[in-house]
Amino acid sequence: MDAILERLGKEAWVRGSMIVSDEGMVVLDSIAPDLDRDAVAALASDLVTEASVGLQDSGMQPFSRLVLSATTAELVVVDCGNVYLVVIASAGSEAFYIEIDSAAQQLKRLAPSKSMREL
C-alpha cells in the first residue's frame, strides 16, 4: 500500500492521498503539510456515509467514485472494496483519473475481501 501512495505522490497534481478503512479509520496517508489530515479524513468519511445512505434510499446502486470539486482542488474517493482511496488533486486536470483508477485497482487486488484488521 505504501508503494501505491508513493507512486501517486510523484504526480505533480497530487496534493495528498490516503487509504481509509471501511470503518472510517486512516490506514495510511501521504498528505501535504498545508492540508489537515484529520479534516480530510473526516470529510471523506462524511461523503462516503451520506452518499451511501442517499443512494440506497433512492434505490440506486452504490457509488464507485465520488468527486468533490472546489475552486483549487478536487477530493476524489474511490471504493476499493473494504478500503477507500482518497486523493486530493489540484483542480483543472481530468487526466489524473487514469492514475487514480490504476491505484484503486491495485488496492482492490490487495484486499478484495479482507477487512483492514486482517492485513
Phi, psi and chi 1 to 4 in degrees:
 res  aa     phi    psi   chi1   chi2   chi3   chi4
   1 MET       -  -35.1  -71.4 -171.4 -162.1      -
   2 ASP   -56.4  -43.2  -73.2  -32.3      -      -
   3 ALA   -63.9  -33.5      -      -      -      -
   4 ILE   -65.4  -48.8  -65.6  168.1      -      -
   5 LEU   -68.2  -35.1  -65.1 -171.8      -      -
   6 GLU   -62.9  -43.1 -175.4  177.5  -36.4      -
   7 ARG   -63.8  -42.8 -167.8 -175.2   85.2 -124.9
   8 LEU   -62.6  -39.1  -82.3  172.6      -      -
   9 GLY   -63.7  -18.4      -      -      -      -
  10 LYS   -79.7  -12.4  -69.0  179.3 -179.3  177.5
  11 GLU   -79.3  134.3  -61.4  -66.5  -26.7      -
  12 ALA   -61.6  -29.0      -      -      -      -
  13 TRP   -84.3   -8.1   45.7  -94.3      -      -
  14 VAL   -87.3  124.1  172.0      -      -      -
  15 ARG   -99.4  -15.7  -62.6 -170.6   54.8 -141.9
  16 GLY   175.1  159.9      -      -      -      -
  17 SER  -152.3  156.7   58.9      -      -      -
  18 MET  -155.4  158.8   62.3  176.0   51.2      -
  19 ILE  -112.9  126.1  -61.7  169.1      -      -
  20 VAL  -119.6  134.5  179.3      -      -      -
  21 SER   -71.0  167.1   73.7      -      -      -
  22 ASP   -68.4  -11.7   53.1   -4.3      -      -
  23 GLU   -90.9   -0.6  -66.5   96.0   11.8      -
  24 GLY    90.3    9.7      -      -      -      -
  25 MET   -92.4  138.9  -57.4  -60.3  -66.0      -
  26 VAL   -73.5  121.9  175.7      -      -      -
  27 VAL   -88.2  -42.2  175.7      -      -      -
  28 LEU  -158.3  144.8 -170.4   64.9      -      -
  29 ASP  -148.6  158.2   72.2   86.3      -      -
  30 SER  -144.1   86.4  177.1      -      -      -
  31 ILE  -112.7  138.8  -61.3  -69.4      -      -
  32 ALA   -59.4  146.8      -      -      -      -
  33 PRO   -60.8  -24.2   -9.5   13.7      -      -
  34 ASP   -83.0   -1.7   63.7  -40.8      -      -
  35 LEU  -105.1  145.9  -63.9  173.1      -      -
  36 ASP   -90.5  108.4 -177.0  -31.6      -      -
  37 ARG   -53.6  -48.4  171.5 -169.9 -177.4  -94.7
  38 ASP   -66.1  -38.0  -66.0  -27.6      -      -
  39 ALA   -67.1  -40.9      -      -      -      -
  40 VAL   -63.5  -45.1  170.6      -      -      -
  41 ALA   -62.3  -43.0      -      -      -      -
  42 ALA   -64.1  -42.7      -      -      -      -
  43 LEU   -61.3  -47.3  176.5   58.3      -      -
  44 ALA   -60.9  -44.1      -      -      -      -
  45 SER   -62.9  -43.4 -179.2      -      -      -
  46 ASP   -63.1  -42.1  -72.9  -12.0      -      -
  47 LEU   -61.5  -44.9  -73.2  171.2      -      -
  48 VAL   -61.5  -47.5  165.8      -      -      -
  49 THR   -62.1  -51.5  -60.1      -      -      -
  50 GLU   -65.0  -42.5  -68.1  -60.5  -40.2      -
  51 ALA   -65.4  -42.2      -      -      -      -
  52 SER   -62.8  -46.8  -63.0      -      -      -
  53 VAL   -64.6  -46.5  168.8      -      -      -
  54 GLY   -61.1  -43.0      -      -      -      -
  55 LEU   -66.0  -43.7  -71.2  168.5      -      -
  56 GLN   -63.1  -46.2 -176.6  177.0   15.1      -
  57 ASP   -62.1  -28.7  -70.6   -9.4      -      -
  58 SER   -86.4   -2.1  -60.6      -      -      -
  59 GLY    78.2   20.0      -      -      -      -
  60 MET   -99.9  163.9  -61.1  172.2   68.1      -
  61 GLN   -72.5  156.9  -63.7  -65.2  -46.4      -
  62 PRO   -61.0  156.1  -20.4   30.1      -      -
  63 PHE   -76.4  156.5   74.5   89.6      -      -
  64 SER  -109.0  -30.9   57.0      -      -      -
  65 ARG  -148.5  136.2  175.5  175.8   38.2 -155.3
  66 LEU  -114.5  140.7  -65.0  171.4      -      -
  67 VAL  -131.7  124.7  179.6      -      -      -
  68 LEU  -112.6  114.1  177.3   64.6      -      -
  69 SER  -100.0  127.6  -63.1      -      -      -
  70 ALA  -117.2 -179.4      -      -      -      -
  71 THR   -60.9  -43.7  -54.9      -      -      -
  72 THR  -113.8   -4.0   60.1      -      -      -
  73 ALA  -154.5  164.0      -      -      -      -
  74 GLU  -127.9  139.6  -66.5 -165.2   18.7      -
  75 LEU  -105.4  121.3  178.5   76.2      -      -
  76 VAL  -116.4  128.1 -178.4      -      -      -
  77 VAL  -120.9  123.6 -179.5      -      -      -
  78 VAL  -117.0  128.3 -178.3      -      -      -
  79 ASP   -75.3  120.4 -176.8   -7.2      -      -
  80 CYS  -116.4   30.2  -62.7      -      -      -
  81 GLY   100.3 -104.9      -      -      -      -
  82 ASN   -97.4    5.6  -71.2  -37.1      -      -
  83 VAL  -136.4  163.1  -63.9      -      -      -
  84 TYR  -121.7  136.5  -63.7   94.2      -      -
  85 LEU   -93.3  125.3  173.9   63.5      -      -
  86 VAL  -116.5  125.3  179.4      -      -      -
  87 VAL  -128.5  132.0  179.3      -      -      -
  88 ILE  -103.5  117.1  -57.0   92.7      -      -
  89 ALA  -120.7  149.0      -      -      -      -
  90 SER   -63.0  139.7  -61.9      -      -      -
  91 ALA   -72.2  154.1      -      -      -      -
  92 GLY   110.0   -9.7      -      -      -      -
  93 SER  -130.2  122.1  171.4      -      -      -
  94 GLU   -91.2   -3.8  -60.0 -144.6   -2.9      -
  95 ALA   -64.7  -20.8      -      -      -      -
  96 PHE   -67.4  -18.3   59.7   75.8      -      -
  97 TYR   -60.5  -31.6  -71.8  122.5      -      -
  98 ILE   -62.1  -47.2  -65.1  168.7      -      -
  99 GLU   -67.7  -40.2  -79.2  -59.8  -41.8      -
 100 ILE   -64.0  -44.7  -68.0  172.0      -      -
 101 ASP   -63.5  -37.5  -72.5  -17.1      -      -
 102 SER   -63.4  -44.8  173.9      -      -      -
 103 ALA   -63.9  -40.5      -      -      -      -
 104 ALA   -63.1  -40.8      -      -      -      -
 105 GLN   -62.3  -39.2  -71.5  -57.9  -42.1      -
 106 GLN   -63.4  -42.6  -71.3  178.6  -25.4      -
 107 LEU   -63.6  -40.3  -80.0  173.7      -      -
 108 LYS   -61.5  -37.1  -72.7  177.1 -174.1  178.4
 109 ARG   -71.9  -30.0  -74.2 -168.2  -65.7  -89.2
 110 LEU   -70.9  -39.5  -77.4  175.2      -      -
 111 ALA  -145.7   60.0      -      -      -      -
 112 PRO   -67.8  -28.7   25.2  -32.4      -      -
 113 SER  -133.9    8.0   60.8      -      -      -
 114 LYS   -99.0  146.9  -64.8 -179.9 -177.7  178.0
 115 SER   -78.9  161.9   76.1      -      -      -
 116 MET   -64.4  -24.1  -69.8  -50.3  -59.1      -
 117 ARG   -66.6  -24.1  -67.7 -176.5 -164.5  108.5
 118 GLU   -86.5  -13.3  -62.2  175.0   50.1      -
 119 LEU   -82.7      -  -66.9  176.6      -      -
